[in-house]
Amino acid sequence: MPRWPVVFSTLTAAKVESISPEEAARRVKSGEWLLVDVRLTEQHETAAPEGAVNVPIYETITMEGADLRRLLKAAMYKSNGVNPVDPNPKFGEQLKAAVTEAGAKGVITVCEAGGTLKPSTNFPEGKPSRSLQAAYRVLADKLAPSVAHLDRGVYGWYQADLPMSGDYKPDIGRTPMAAAEPTLQRVNQERGYEMRPEDKPVEAASKKLWPW
């Protein structure tokens, strides 16, 4: 996975859409689009948008069978208070298989908070996220005919009162979106939602809100 500026410029040049939860639900209902949850498997199994297929772009590093590199990486992550992860080496083939099985014409990638491609004063190249990284992979590796990105992620889906499986509690992000840069500012950019006045109260989010 290239660094974020490359991902940002590629997605922007390709005019990849960031769509609302309502639009995502409409496209999925049409049967032509597949909602792909790229969060960790354990996150998806706890709670997820109804109908979403889990194809994690990262996987949790476990101590069982880990080589020295993974052990050192896990230690570095934990020292920064984040969940130790590695890229999922089977992401491409798993996503392609899911698209083929569903007969989908496009995929909508979704992670916890979504990130954004909209430039701002604080973030001139938007805010990186796992779902935007996944959209880049879909585009670069031609894993699906079309790709879109879910604005505000699973949290936005929840705020839109759309159906969910499991008991969803927002998790602002102790999993970095960029596995190669766990100690850099990219971790901080993954912490925090774009809270809006109309959002329904969420205790977990209010306790852990990262102020931007």
PEFEN-V281869 format. One record per backbone hydrogen bond with DSSP energy under -0.5 kcal/mol. NH is the residue of the N-H (numbers start at 0). CO is the residue of the C=O. If there is no record, write none. Layout:
BEGIN
nh:NH co:CO
nh:NH co:CO
END
This chain:
BEGIN
nh:5 co:2
nh:6 co:2
nh:7 co:3
nh:8 co:4
nh:9 co:5
nh:10 co:6
nh:11 co:7
nh:12 co:8
nh:13 co:9
nh:14 co:11
nh:15 co:10
nh:16 co:146
nh:18 co:16
nh:18 co:148
nh:23 co:19
nh:24 co:20
nh:25 co:21
nh:26 co:22
nh:27 co:23
nh:28 co:24
nh:29 co:25
nh:30 co:27
nh:31 co:26
nh:32 co:26
nh:33 co:105
nh:35 co:33
nh:35 co:107
nh:36 co:34
nh:36 co:52
nh:37 co:35
nh:37 co:109
nh:42 co:39
nh:43 co:39
nh:44 co:40
nh:45 co:41
nh:46 co:42
nh:47 co:164
nh:49 co:162
nh:51 co:48
nh:52 co:34
nh:54 co:36
nh:54 co:52
nh:56 co:37
nh:57 co:37
nh:58 co:85
nh:60 co:83
nh:61 co:59
nh:65 co:62
nh:70 co:66
nh:71 co:67
nh:72 co:68
nh:73 co:69
nh:74 co:70
nh:75 co:71
nh:76 co:72
nh:77 co:73
nh:78 co:74
nh:79 co:75
nh:79 co:76
nh:80 co:77
nh:81 co:76
nh:82 co:173
nh:85 co:58
nh:87 co:56
nh:88 co:86
nh:90 co:87
nh:93 co:89
nh:94 co:90
nh:95 co:91
nh:96 co:92
nh:97 co:93
nh:98 co:94
nh:99 co:95
nh:100 co:96
nh:101 co:97
nh:102 co:98
nh:103 co:98
nh:104 co:31
nh:105 co:31
nh:106 co:145
nh:107 co:33
nh:108 co:106
nh:108 co:147
nh:109 co:35
nh:114 co:112
nh:115 co:126
nh:118 co:116
nh:119 co:122
nh:125 co:122
nh:126 co:115
nh:132 co:128
nh:133 co:129
nh:134 co:130
nh:135 co:131
nh:136 co:132
nh:137 co:133
nh:138 co:134
nh:139 co:135
nh:140 co:136
nh:141 co:137
nh:141 co:138
nh:142 co:137
nh:143 co:137
nh:147 co:106
nh:148 co:16
nh:149 co:108
nh:150 co:18
nh:150 co:148
nh:151 co:114
nh:152 co:149
nh:153 co:110
nh:154 co:111
nh:155 co:151
nh:156 co:152
nh:157 co:153
nh:158 co:154
nh:159 co:155
nh:160 co:157
nh:161 co:156
nh:164 co:47
nh:166 co:45
nh:167 co:165
nh:175 co:173
nh:178 co:176
nh:180 co:177
nh:183 co:180
nh:186 co:183
nh:187 co:183
nh:188 co:184
nh:189 co:185
nh:189 co:186
nh:190 co:186
nh:190 co:187
nh:191 co:171
nh:191 co:189
nh:194 co:192
nh:198 co:195
nh:205 co:201
nh:206 co:202
nh:207 co:203
nh:208 co:204
nh:210 co:208
END
